[in-house]
Every structure is written in structure tokens, then in C-alpha cells.
Amino acid sequence: MTGRRPSEARSTGRRLWALFITALTLFVIVTSSAVAHAEAPLRWGADAEGGAPYIFEDPKEPTKTMGFEVDIARALSTELGREVQFTQYDYKSLLPGLDRGDIDLAMNGIEITPERREKVLFSRPYYVYSLQLVTRAGDGRFTTLDACKAAGCVVATLEETAAERLLDTQGVNKKIYDGQVEPYTDLELGRVDAVLLDLPIAIYYAKTNPKLQLVGQPFGKGYYAIALRKGQEALVAKLDAAIDTLLERGALEKIYREWNIWTEDQRELVGAKATDVVAEAHKQWTLRKYLPLLLSGALLTIEISFAGMTLAILIGLPLSLMRLYGPSWARALAATYVEFFRGIPVLLLLYFLYYGMPGIAEVYHLPVSLRLSPIQASILGFGLNYAAYEAEIYRAGIGSIPQGQWDAAACLGMSRALTFRRIILPQAVRVVLPPMTNDFVALFKDTSVVSVIAVVELSKQYQILSKSSMKYLEIGAATAALYLVMSVPLGYFSRRLEKKWGHA
């Protein structure tokens, strides 16, 4: 038996190696081509904080979401043959997020309006909504919005919604909120007389609540659609075709019935197009229209800031004296106050004062009412919170005065109280003035958080107006100018006092 020659073996090896390289190259080319042609997932932006029945966290699996729009997204993914991937995005920033390219589409109960049409594209409608008025159970004062207006009622709603625009158009007293749970909570507590929101929201948060009742028939019909950024006309056409298919096949009706939000109005969607549903006239937001609203928000900001700071000073100074000169139990009590209120967020404190205290009175059957108005809760919250910081500033300022000042006053026969009032405190004021001014300016800016308890201060007014007009830059510049007008003079006044007292 004779073996192969070395030259033949090498030739065979080279042919096998060449065959392997060719096969590998073909595999890489085919795979790369498939990957290149595979479409990336569509990033669907929505805010799971918004709540049922749109999209919310699944209580059984908190890492997952559920809601009728989650089911619609799943059905659209099947029709498109492309993954639709949920991306958590703040509701207020959905349309700017589209423009930045953070998300590919936004579906979160977004209403079609002329203002939004100027900035984004819309698919054909996928749901016909209407507005529903809700009152406290047994309240028979009115059953219509006109009767509510005639009675001088206050109606709660969400900002930048069809319900808010309708209340503005009809001149009804309103109170606006960030979330859709808080309006119904305040209705239960008697802080508002009624709530006007979209019917799907009313079904989930009011219809099942024995303390509330739906009054009158739904009205004010409108349409939800998917928003996309300009230049995505091809994707809009695909989504329109997919929605058409889901409508004709009855898939959307099935989803709506499962979520108990089906109405006969949905039947008009078959054949409807987004261009047919714009009934609202375009509002021309000019400086003359939005500046008075910004000024009203600025005045409210000033009111809360000055009142809150005054309360903080009134509480902070005694606290600092307790820590410096009080008995051991008083020092411990003051230190506990300071550490507690410095350790909790002011937002949490506002929630407790506004929403938590009425519940405490109800649970423990207290003879006094603990219900605070939004303004009262805001002032009290900032006063309690900033008092902790002011107390430490005053303690440091008073402690910085040399002991010799006390001794000299004692040699002159002055009492400690008189010494403190005429000698120590005036000198300490010069020391604490700069940090006090810093805190006051910080409080001005911190007032933006009070919007969570339905206070429309300057920052909240900006959010409402910018979203209604889509003039983020123009109105934002006006808002920033108002904040500067309020805060810069404080710094100037503080420097003047420091200079004057420094030479005194």
C-alpha cells in the first residue's frame, strides 16, 4: 500500500481550505444581507405612570405592562411583522421625544389637535373618545356641564386635554392636575365639585367607586391617534393599513370590549381618516394672550415664596435658640426636627399635607378638619421644610459672634435677653443674610413642585401654555425672564444691605 506524495497532500489541503473559506464568505454575505434587511424594533413611547386603562404596570408582574394600548401595540406588531418595543417616556415629553428621535411613535391617548398637527404626523384614528362628567355619589345639584357652570362649580381635569379646552371655552371654573387619580381623590374629599375627563378614565376610576357617580351622557367626541415625527410618511401608511385590518377584522373591537371601553361610536372608525376629524379651530398664541397667564403664575409663585419663607423664619429662629441655649430635652427636640425635615423630600411632605392629612382625620374620627387648600399646603410644606435649613444657618451665625461680646455686655449690666436682642442678633443678621438670600432664591425655584397638588404657579403655567401652543422656546424665554425678574433683585438687595451694614 503506497501513500500519497507530500505535494499531492498539500494540494488537496489547499483545495479544502479554499472551499472552506468560500463557504464561510458566502455564509457571512448571506447573514449580513439578512441582518441588513431586518427592520429594527419600533420604539413605542408611552408613560406607564398615566394609569389604567391605557398602559400601566401589571400588578402580577411589575416588570411588564398592561392596558388596552399595550394590546393594540401587540396587535400592530403582528400586522406589521415588526417588533413594537415599549419605551417609558414622560407623557409631557412624548412629542419632543419624537422630534429628538428618542422614540419612533407615540401612542398614549394622544388627541389629534391642529397645534400638534403642525409638529408631528398622525396615523388614522384608532379610538373615538368622549368626555364624561363625574360628581360625588348622591350629589343631585347638576347633571350637565352647563348646570355645573351656572352653579359656580369647580371642575377638575387634566392639563392640555380636550376636557380642559372645553372648560376654557365655556368659561367653567377649573382645577388642573398632572395625574388622573388625584382629581377623583379631591372630588371624594370635597375639594372640587366635579371631574371632567375622557370616558375610558372615568370608567376605571369613577364607575367602580361607590363614592362617585357618572352623571349625564358622554359628550365632546374626539379621536386618539398614533403620533410620528415628520418625514415618516411611509411608516404612517403602514400603520394606517394595519389599523384598517384590525378594524375590519374586529380585533380592535375585541380589545375594547375586554377592557370595558367599547362604545358604538367606534363603528365610525371604519373608513375614517385622520384628516376628517379635526374640528377645533387653530388658536393663535401671541404674547398678548399668554403673558397675562404667565404673570398670574408669577404672582402666585411670589405669594407662596414669601409666605413660605416667612413661616420658615418664624420657626427656624426659635429652633436655633433651642439648640444653642435650651435645656437638653429642647436641644434634642430641635435637632430631631432639623434632621427629620432635612431628610425628607419636600415633594413627599406636600403629598402628605394635602392628601394624607384628610385621611388621618377620617380614620381616627378627629373632631377637626385637616383638609388644607393647595395654597395652604404649599406654604406650610415649604415653611416646615425650609425652617430646618434656616435654623442651622441662624445657629451658625449666632454662634460666630465672639463670647467677648456677651462678657462686655454683662459688665455693663445688660441682661442676656437684652444682650441678644441689641448686640448679638444684629451682628448675626449680617452673617446669615447671604445664605438666607440663597435659600430664598432656591425656594422661588422649588415652588415648581407644588403643581403636584394642583397649584398653577409659574412653572406649571409654562408647561400648560407651551404644550397648548407648541411654542416651547418663546414661552420658555418669557418664563425664564420672569424668574430672573423675581430673583435677581433679591441678590441686589442683599448685597446693598451687606454693604450698608458692613460700614455701620
C-alpha positions in Angstrom: 0.0 0.0 0.0 1.6 3.2 -1.1 0.8 6.6 0.5 0.2 10.0 -1.2 3.1 12.1 -2.2 3.6 15.2 0.0 2.9 17.5 -2.9 -0.5 15.9 -3.6 -1.4 16.1 0.1 -0.6 19.8 0.2 -2.6 20.4 -3.0 -5.6 18.6 -1.5 -5.3 20.6 1.7 -5.2 23.8 -0.2 -8.3 22.9 -2.1 -10.2 22.0 1.1 -9.1 25.2 2.8 -10.2 27.3 -0.3 -13.5 25.5 -0.2 -13.9 26.3 3.5 -13.1 30.0 3.0 -15.5 30.2 0.1 -18.3 28.7 2.2 -17.6 30.9 5.1 -17.6 34.0 2.9 -20.9 33.1 1.4 -22.3 32.5 4.9 -21.1 35.9 6.1 -22.6 37.6 3.0 -26.0 35.9 3.3 -26.1 36.6 7.1 -25.1 40.2 6.7 -27.7 40.7 3.9 -30.4 39.2 6.2 -29.4 41.4 9.1 -29.3 44.5 6.8 -32.8 43.8 5.6 -34.2 43.0 9.0 -36.0 46.0 10.4 -35.1 47.3 13.8 -37.8 47.3 16.5 -40.2 50.3 16.5 -39.7 52.2 19.7 -43.1 53.0 21.1 -43.1 55.8 23.6 -45.8 56.0 26.4 -46.0 56.8 30.1 -46.8 53.9 32.2 -47.4 56.3 35.1 -50.5 57.5 33.3 -52.6 54.6 34.6 -55.4 52.4 33.5 -56.8 51.6 31.1 -54.2 52.9 28.7 -50.9 51.5 29.9 -49.8 50.6 33.5 -47.7 48.1 35.3 -49.0 44.6 35.6 -49.7 44.0 39.4 -48.9 40.3 38.9 -45.6 41.0 37.1 -44.4 44.6 37.8 -41.7 44.3 35.2 -44.4 44.1 32.5 -47.1 46.5 31.4 -50.7 46.0 30.5 -53.6 48.1 29.2 -55.7 48.4 26.0 -52.9 50.3 24.2 -50.4 47.6 25.1 -52.8 45.1 23.4 -53.1 47.4 20.4 -49.3 47.7 20.2 -49.0 43.9 20.3 -51.6 43.5 17.5 -49.9 46.2 15.4 -46.6 44.3 15.8 -48.2 41.2 14.4 -49.7 43.0 11.4 -46.5 44.9 10.6 -44.3 41.9 11.0 -42.1 44.1 13.1 -41.4 44.2 16.9 -43.0 47.2 18.7 -40.9 47.8 21.7 -42.3 49.8 24.7 -40.1 52.7 25.9 -41.0 54.5 29.1 -41.3 58.2 28.3 -42.8 61.1 30.3 -46.2 62.0 28.8 -45.4 65.7 28.7 -42.3 65.0 26.6 -43.7 62.5 24.1 -43.9 64.9 21.2 -40.5 66.5 21.8 -39.1 62.9 22.2 -40.4 62.1 18.7 -38.6 65.2 17.3 -35.3 64.2 19.0 -35.6 60.7 17.7 -35.7 59.0 21.1 -38.8 57.2 20.1 -40.3 56.2 16.7 -44.0 56.6 17.6 -46.1 57.8 20.5 -49.4 56.2 21.5 -50.7 57.2 24.9 -54.3 58.6 24.5 -52.9 61.4 22.3 -55.7 63.6 20.9 -55.5 65.0 17.4 -55.3 68.8 17.5 -54.3 71.4 14.9 -51.4 72.6 17.1 -50.0 69.1 17.3 -50.5 68.6 13.5 -48.1 71.3 12.8 -45.4 69.5 14.7 -46.0 65.8 14.1 -47.7 63.3 11.8 -50.8 61.3 12.8 -52.0 57.9 11.9 -55.6 57.3 11.2 -57.7 57.3 14.5 -57.8 54.0 16.5 -60.3 55.1 19.2 -63.2 57.5 19.5 -63.3 59.0 23.0 -65.9 61.2 24.6 -65.9 63.3 27.8 -67.7 62.2 31.0 -68.8 64.3 33.9 -68.4 62.8 37.4 -69.7 64.0 40.7 -69.9 62.7 44.3 -72.5 60.0 44.8 -75.8 61.5 45.8 -75.0 65.0 44.6 -78.0 66.0 42.6 -77.2 69.7 42.1 -76.5 69.2 38.4 -76.2 66.6 35.7 -74.8 68.7 32.8 -71.8 70.9 32.4 -74.0 74.0 31.7 -75.8 73.4 35.0 -72.5 73.0 36.8 -71.3 76.3 35.3 -74.5 78.0 36.4 -74.0 76.8 40.0 -70.4 78.2 40.1 -68.9 74.8 40.5 -65.2 74.0 40.3 -64.4 71.2 37.8 -61.2 69.2 37.9 -59.4 67.9 34.8 -56.0 67.1 33.3 -53.8 69.7 31.7 -53.7 70.0 27.9 -56.6 67.8 27.2 -59.9 68.2 25.3 -61.7 68.5 28.6 -59.5 71.4 29.7 -60.0 73.2 26.3 -63.8 72.7 26.6 -63.8 74.1 30.2 -61.9 77.1 29.0 -64.2 77.6 26.0 -67.3 77.6 28.2 -65.8 79.6 31.0 -66.2 77.0 33.7 -64.0 77.3 36.8 -61.4 74.6 36.6 -58.6 73.0 38.6 -56.0 71.1 36.7 -53.9 68.1 37.7 -50.9 66.1 36.4 -52.3 62.7 37.1 -55.7 61.1 36.5 -56.1 59.7 40.1 -55.8 62.9 42.0 -58.8 64.7 40.5 -61.1 61.9 41.7 -59.4 61.8 45.1 -60.1 65.5 45.5 -63.7 65.0 44.4 -64.2 62.5 47.1 -62.7 64.9 49.7 -65.0 67.8 48.5 -62.2 69.9 47.2 -63.8 70.1 43.8 -67.4 69.8 42.7 -67.0 67.6 39.6 -64.4 65.9 37.3 -64.4 66.1 33.6 -62.2 63.6 31.8 -62.2 61.1 29.0 -64.7 58.3 29.3 -62.1 55.5 29.5 -60.6 57.2 32.5 -64.0 57.7 34.2 -64.9 54.1 33.7 -61.8 52.9 35.5 -61.5 55.4 38.3 -65.1 56.6 39.0 -67.6 54.0 37.8 -66.4 51.4 40.2 -66.1 53.9 43.1 -69.2 53.8 45.4 -68.4 57.4 46.5 -68.6 58.7 43.0 -71.2 58.7 40.1 -71.2 59.3 36.4 -73.8 62.0 35.5 -75.4 62.8 32.2 -74.4 61.3 28.8 -70.9 61.3 27.4 -70.2 64.3 25.1 -67.5 66.2 23.3 -66.4 63.4 20.9 -62.7 63.3 19.8 -60.1 60.9 18.5 -56.9 59.1 19.6 -54.2 58.5 17.0 -50.6 57.5 16.9 -48.1 60.4 16.6 -44.9 60.1 14.5 -42.3 62.7 13.6 -42.3 64.5 10.3 -40.7 62.5 7.4 -42.2 59.1 8.5 -44.9 59.1 5.9 -44.1 55.6 4.8 -44.5 54.3 8.3 -47.7 56.2 8.7 -49.1 54.4 5.6 -48.1 51.1 7.1 -49.7 51.8 10.4 -52.9 53.1 8.7 -53.1 49.8 6.7 -52.5 47.8 9.9 -55.2 49.7 11.8 -57.6 49.2 8.9 -57.0 45.5 9.0 -57.6 45.3 12.8 -60.8 47.3 12.5 -62.2 45.3 9.7 -61.3 42.0 11.4 -62.9 43.1 14.6 -59.6 42.8 16.6 -59.9 46.3 18.0 -63.5 45.8 19.0 -62.4 42.7 20.9 -59.7 44.6 22.7 -62.1 47.4 23.7 -64.7 45.1 24.9 -62.2 43.2 27.0 -61.2 46.5 28.7 -64.9 47.6 29.0 -64.3 50.8 26.9 -66.3 49.8 23.8 -68.9 52.3 22.6 -71.0 52.4 19.5 -69.0 55.5 18.4 -66.1 53.1 17.5 -68.1 51.9 14.4 -67.5 55.2 12.6 -63.7 54.4 12.6 -64.2 52.1 9.6 -63.2 54.2 6.7 -62.3 57.2 8.8 -59.1 59.1 8.2 -57.2 61.4 10.4 -57.8 64.4 8.1 -61.5 64.1 8.7 -61.5 64.6 12.4 -60.0 68.0 13.1 -62.9 70.2 14.2 -61.1 72.6 16.5 -60.0 76.0 15.2 -56.3 76.8 15.4 -55.5 79.1 18.3 -53.0 81.8 17.6 -51.0 82.1 20.8 -49.5 85.5 20.9 -47.6 87.4 23.6 -50.8 89.4 24.4 -52.6 86.1 25.2 -50.0 84.1 27.1 -48.2 86.9 29.0 -51.1 87.6 31.4 -51.3 83.9 32.3 -47.6 83.8 33.0 -47.9 86.9 35.2 -50.7 85.3 37.2 -48.5 82.3 37.7 -45.6 84.5 38.7 -47.7 86.3 41.3 -48.8 83.0 42.8 -45.1 82.0 42.9 -44.3 85.2 44.8 -47.1 84.7 47.2 -46.1 81.1 48.1 -42.4 82.0 48.3 -42.8 85.0 50.6 -45.3 83.3 52.8 -43.3 80.1 53.0 -40.1 81.9 53.8 -41.8 84.0 56.5 -43.0 80.8 58.1 -39.6 79.3 57.8 -38.0 82.2 59.6 -40.6 82.2 62.3 -40.0 78.5 63.0 -36.3 78.5 62.3 -35.2 81.2 64.7 -36.7 79.6 67.8 -35.3 76.2 66.7 -31.8 77.7 66.5 -32.2 79.3 70.0 -33.4 76.0 71.4 -30.3 74.2 70.1 -28.0 76.9 71.4 -29.4 77.8 74.8 -32.2 75.4 75.6 -32.2 72.5 78.1 -31.1 69.1 76.9 -34.6 68.0 76.0 -35.2 71.1 74.0 -31.9 70.7 72.1 -32.8 67.1 71.3 -36.3 68.1 70.1 -34.9 70.9 67.9 -32.2 68.6 66.5 -34.8 65.9 65.7 -36.9 68.5 63.8 -34.0 69.7 61.8 -32.8 66.2 60.8 -36.3 65.0 60.0 -37.3 67.8 57.7 -33.9 68.0 56.1 -34.0 64.3 55.5 -37.4 64.0 53.6 -38.1 65.5 50.1 -40.4 68.5 50.1 -42.5 66.7 47.4 -43.3 63.9 49.9 -44.2 66.4 52.5 -46.6 68.2 50.1 -48.3 64.9 49.3 -48.7 64.1 53.0 -50.1 67.5 53.9 -52.5 67.7 51.0 -53.6 64.1 50.5 -52.6 62.3 53.7 -53.9 64.5 56.5 -57.6 64.4 55.5 -57.3 60.6 55.6 -55.8 60.7 59.1 -58.8 62.8 60.3 -61.2 60.4 58.7 -59.6 57.2 60.1 -59.2 58.5 63.6 -62.5 60.4 63.6 -60.9 63.6 64.7 -63.3 66.4 65.6 -61.3 68.9 63.4 -60.9 69.0 59.7 -57.4 68.6 58.4 -58.2 69.5 54.8 -55.9 72.2 53.5 -56.3 74.1 50.3 -53.5 73.7 47.8 -52.1 77.2 48.7 -52.2 76.4 52.4 -50.5 73.0 51.9 -47.8 74.7 49.7 -47.0 77.4 52.2 -47.0 75.0 55.2 -44.9 72.5 53.4 -42.2 75.0 52.3 -42.3 76.7 55.8 -41.7 73.4 57.6 -39.0 72.2 55.2 -37.0 75.4 54.9 -37.3 76.1 58.6 -34.8 73.2 59.2 -32.3 74.8 56.9 -32.8 78.3 58.3 -32.4 77.0 61.9 -28.9 75.7 61.1 -28.0 79.0 59.3 -29.1 81.1 62.3 -27.4 78.7 64.7 -24.1 79.1 62.9 -24.5 82.9 62.5 -25.3 83.4 66.2 -22.5 81.1 67.3 -20.0 83.0 65.2 -20.3 86.1 67.4 -17.3 86.1 69.9 -18.0 85.3 73.6 -16.4 88.6 74.4 -19.5 90.4 73.2 -21.6 88.6 75.8 -19.0 89.3 78.5 -18.7 93.0 77.7 -22.5 93.4 77.8 -22.6 91.7 81.1 -20.1 94.1 82.5 -22.4 96.9 81.5 -25.2 95.3 83.5 -27.2 94.2 80.5 -29.3 91.0 80.8 -28.8 88.1 78.5 -32.1 88.7 76.7 -31.2 92.4 76.2 -27.7 91.5 75.0 -29.0 89.0 72.5 -31.6 91.5 71.1 -29.4 94.6 70.9 -25.9 93.2 70.3 -25.8 89.6 69.2 -28.7 89.3 66.9 -28.0 92.5 64.8 -24.4 91.2 64.2 -25.7 87.7 63.4 -28.1 89.0 60.8 -25.1 90.4 58.8 -23.6 86.9 58.8 -26.7 85.0 57.9 -28.0 87.3 55.2 -26.1 85.8 52.2 -27.2 82.2 52.9 -30.7 83.3 53.7 -30.9 85.1 50.3 -29.6 81.9 48.6 -32.4 79.9 50.3 -35.0 82.4 49.3 -33.9 82.2 45.6 -33.9 78.4 45.9 -37.4 78.5 47.3 -38.6 80.5 44.3 -37.4 77.8 42.0 -38.6 74.9 44.2 -42.2 76.2 44.0 -42.4 74.4 40.7 -43.1 71.1 42.6 -46.4 72.4 44.0 -48.1 71.6 40.7 -48.5 68.1 42.0 -51.2 69.3 44.3 -53.0 71.4 41.6 -51.3 74.7 42.1 -50.8 76.5 38.8 -47.7 78.6 39.6 -45.3 80.0 37.0 -43.5 76.8 36.0 -46.8 74.9 35.7 -48.3 77.7 33.7 -45.3 77.4 31.3 -45.9 73.7 30.8 -49.5 74.2 30.1 -49.0 77.1 27.7 -46.1 75.6 25.9 -47.9 72.3 25.2 -51.1 74.1 24.1 -49.2 76.4 21.7 -46.1 74.2 20.9 -44.0 77.4 21.4 -41.6 75.9 23.9 -38.7 78.3 23.1 -40.7 81.6 23.0 -42.8 81.0 26.1 -39.8 79.4 27.9 -37.8 82.5 27.3 -40.6 84.7 28.8 -40.9 82.3 31.8 -37.1 82.5 32.4 -37.2 86.3 32.2 -40.0 86.4 34.9 -37.9 84.1 37.2 -34.9 86.4 36.7 -37.0 89.5 37.4 -38.1 87.9 40.7 -34.8 86.5 41.9 -32.1 88.9 40.7 -33.4 91.9 42.7 -33.2 89.8 45.8 -29.5 89.3 45.3 -29.0 93.0 44.6 -31.0 94.0 47.7 -29.0 91.5 49.8 -25.7 93.0 48.5 -26.8 96.5 49.3 -27.7 95.5 52.9 -24.4 93.8 53.4 -22.5 96.8 52.1 -24.6 99.2 54.3 -24.4 97.1 57.4 -20.8 96.4 56.8 -19.9 100.1 57.2 -22.3 100.6 60.1 
